[in-house]
Amino acid sequence: MTPDGWLWGTVATDVAVASYADGDALTVRQRQRLGRLLASAKARSPFYGRLLEHCDCDHVHLHEIPVVHKTELMHRFDEWVTDPAIRLDELRRFVADRSRIAEPYLGSYLVWESSGSSGEPGIFVQDDLALAVFDALEAVRRPMLRPARRFFDPWGWGEQIAFVGATEGHFASTVSIERLRRLNPALAQRLRCISFMQPVEAIVRAIDAMAPSVIATYPSAAVMLAEERLHGRMRSAPREVWTGGENLCPAKRAYIQSAFHCALADSYGASEFLSLAFECEKGSMHLNSDWAILEAVDEHLRPVPHGETGATALLTNLANHLQPLIRYDLGDRVSLHAHGCACGSRLPVIEVEGRCEDTLRIEGDGAAAVRLLPLALSTAIEDGAGLFDFQLVQQGPRDLLMRTGLQGGEAELALRKAHRALSDFLRAQGVTGVQIECRAGEPGRAGRSGKVPRVVAGP
């Protein structure tokens, strides 16, 4: 799947210009793109054709359009997409084959899946325009943490970048990195994926063998690596750390930077829109509002005032006409700010209460406790049992509780599979003899943010 150079150049130029545009110019871009998205969805998607039947796409206000949810869209997938050749049953077989990560689907599209942290896994298909937008946003708006380096190497061709995450599924980050490796073989040795499903020692060995200048990972994994560095068990010292996918609190940021003495930048994205927001040099998170609309709403889906955190956020993806997302319940708690930023950008400032989950410390078979990353635990259960509605709680040094809101025979079967998958994962990490209690019909308990954490550390 070769990228359209003309399309990418056009989009990248527009992204660069819009980065310094005033509020009116951003509003015009957003309004025009919304009108085109609505018209395309109404004409080409049977699902949206019915939803927008009486909608005047050029004059409708966004709040007049009904909210949609992932479960509803996935159940009507074949009517939702605008290319009738795309079929959900075929896509499920496609993403089940890990050898096809980043392979073009139908020769034209890129496919990735979400982890199902909200209880419903999703599959998302990207066309040339969506990919060009994501690429341009990454290239133009990701902050320059070392400006002098970027002056001599503006495209980062000389960087050694290690991504530490879930590398064996069709997840957005893994697919995107593998796509870049395929497009430019010269990057293959400088851009690598390292699985966080391995024991910590194996992750550190892989990083030290590569000696990356940049590590991209989740905050919980970055904290774990920082601990390895501070205790002298990791030689590598990256010059930049990029984080995303979880909440990065000030304490975690300070700990990571104290270990590596390097620049750190956080970002906000989702499977539904890969590059929603980036930090600027002043530390503010700026929404890419020329290509994405976020609405912070309360539990009744009514807008909340600027500066107030909503119960959820509604996403409208202006880049993807193939699989339209219009007022889509993203499930994240965000606040939108009316004030500008000292960096000078007119892109809106947002704050995100991301999922904040715990790294578990389980007594291992040796003297030291074994650290288990929350996303690695979730991935092991999802992949091994197909269970997405669960909460894993540490109750003691070697005691875990796994509960699910599901009930009946299906829940019992899923919990048995999950018990086996989790036991296998723990064994691979060097941990045996852990007691795992399973309970059906018991939903996970929400944390202080109002979201249900999937992994909770013990006392």
Sequence and secondary structure as in RCSB ss.txt:
>XXXX:A:sequence
MTPDGWLWGTVATDVAVASYADGDALTVRQRQRLGRLLASAKARSPFYGRLLEHCDCDHVHLHEIPVVHKTELMH
RFDEWVTDPAIRLDELRRFVADRSRIAEPYLGSYLVWESSGSSGEPGIFVQDDLALAVFDALEAVRRPMLRPARR
FFDPWGWGEQIAFVGATEGHFASTVSIERLRRLNPALAQRLRCISFMQPVEAIVRAIDAMAPSVIATYPSAAVML
AEERLHGRMRSAPREVWTGGENLCPAKRAYIQSAFHCALADSYGASEFLSLAFECEKGSMHLNSDWAILEAVDEH
LRPVPHGETGATALLTNLANHLQPLIRYDLGDRVSLHAHGCACGSRLPVIEVEGRCEDTLRIEGDGAAAVRLLPL
ALSTAIEDGAGLFDFQLVQQGPRDLLMRTGLQGGEAELALRKAHRALSDFLRAQGVTGVQIECRAGEPGRAGRSG
KVPRVVAGP
>XXXX:A:secstr
    HHHHHHHHHHHHHHTT  HHHHHHHHHHHHHHHHHHHHHH HHHHHHTTT  TTT  GGGS  B HHHHHH
THHHHSS TT  HHHHHHHHH GGGTT  BTTTBEEEE   TTSS  EEEE HHHHHHHHHHHHHHS  SSHHHH
HH TT TT  EEEEE  SS BHHHHHHHHHHHH GGGTTTEEEEETTS HHHHHHHHHHH  SEEEE HHHHHHH
HHHHHTT      SEEEE SS   HHHHHHHHHHH SEEEEEEEETTEEEEEEE TTS EEE TTTEEEEEE TT
S B  TTS  SEEEEEESS SSS  SSEE   EEEEESS  TT   S EEEEE      EEEE SSSSEEEE HH
HHHHHHHHHH   S EEEEEETTEEEEE S  HHHHHHHHHHHHHHHHHHHHHTT    EEEEESS      TTS
S  SEE   
